[in-house]
Amino acid sequence: EVRLAESGGGSVQAGGSLRLSCAAPELPFGNFCLGWFRQPLDKEREGVARIDSYGETSYADSVKGRFTISQEYARNKLYLQMNSLKPEDTAMYYCAAGLCGRWDVTGPDYWGQGTQVTVSS
């Protein structure tokens, strides 16, 4: 069973930074795409950032230049560095993993429980 566990959420003022972590000890990082999604209250979940098995990254337009996704193979960890946070970044953030070949069609196969990020103005 693959388990993903996020940490690092919290409350911060606009302009501040947070670093989210995702631990996935059972996941063979080299074979999967990994990503972060978020879901604001009463809104649909949206993709934030993704990294593939080659280290190629992609970002939602709303976070480009502010967020950075990275992974640490040796510790099976995924990170999301969030800088210049805005109130509209407030959401539950989820770590996700899945096969790259079907990510855009069927989405990730595994999800974490989520960690809340709240940005105040």
N, C-alpha and C positions, 0 to 999 in steps of 0.2 A: 504494500500500500504506500502510495506517494503522499507525503504530507508536506504542506507548505505553511510556514509560520512567519507572519510579518511582525515587525516591531519598529519602534521609533516614531510613531505618531505622537501628536500632542497639539497644544495650543501655542500660537505664535502671533506676533503682530505683523501687519503688512510690512513687507521689505525684509523680513527675517528669513531664516533658513532652517530646514529640517533634513535629516537623513533617514530614509526608511531602509530597513534591512529585511531580507527574506531568507530563511533557512530552509534548505531542502535536502536533508541528508541522504535520502533514498534515491534521489534523481540523478541519472547519468547526464550531467550538464552538457557534455559534448554532443549529445544526440538531439537536444531539444532547443526550441526557441523559448525565451523567457520574457516576461513582460509585466508591466504595471497597468492596472486599470483603476478607474475611480468612479464613484457614484455619488453625486450630490443628493441631498435629501429631496425626494419627490421628483427626481430626474432619472433618465436612463443611464446605464453604465457606459463609459466611454474608454477607449484605449488611450493611454498616456505615452507609453514608451515601450520599445521592444528591442531585444538584442538576440541575434541568431548565433548559431554554433561557430560562426567565423568571427564573431565580434562586431558584425555590422549592426548599427543602431538606426532606429527611426523614432520620430517623435510626432506627437500631435502638434499642429500649428500653434495652439494656445500655450504650449510650454517650451517651444524651441528657444534655445538661448538661455533658458532659466533652469531647466532640469537636465540631469545627466544620469543615464542608466549605466551600470557597470556590473561585472560579475567576478567572483573570486573562485576559480575552479578548485583550488586546494581545499577550501573550506565549504564548498557547495553553498555559496551565498550569493545573493543578488542584492543590489543596492539601487536606491534612487536618491540622488542628491538634489534637493529642491532649494533653489535660491530665489531671491526677489519675490517672495510669495505674495499673492494677492488674495483678497477676500473670496474671489471667485474660484480659488483653488480648494476651498473648503469642501471636503468630501470624505467618504470612506474609501481608502485606498486598498486595492487587492493585488497580491502577487499571483502570477499565473504561469503555467508551463504547458507546452504542448509540442506536437510535431510541426516543424516549420512548414512542411508541404501542404498542410491543411489548415493552418492557422487562420488564413483569410476567409476560408469557406465555412468551417465548422467551429472555429474558435479554439481556445486552449482546452486541454483535457483535465488539467488539475488547477485547483484554486485554493488560496489561503482563506482564512476567516475574516481578514480585513483589519485595518488599523485606521483610526479616525484622525484626520488632520483638520484643524480649525484655525483659520486665519482671520484675525480681527482688524478692523480698520482704525 
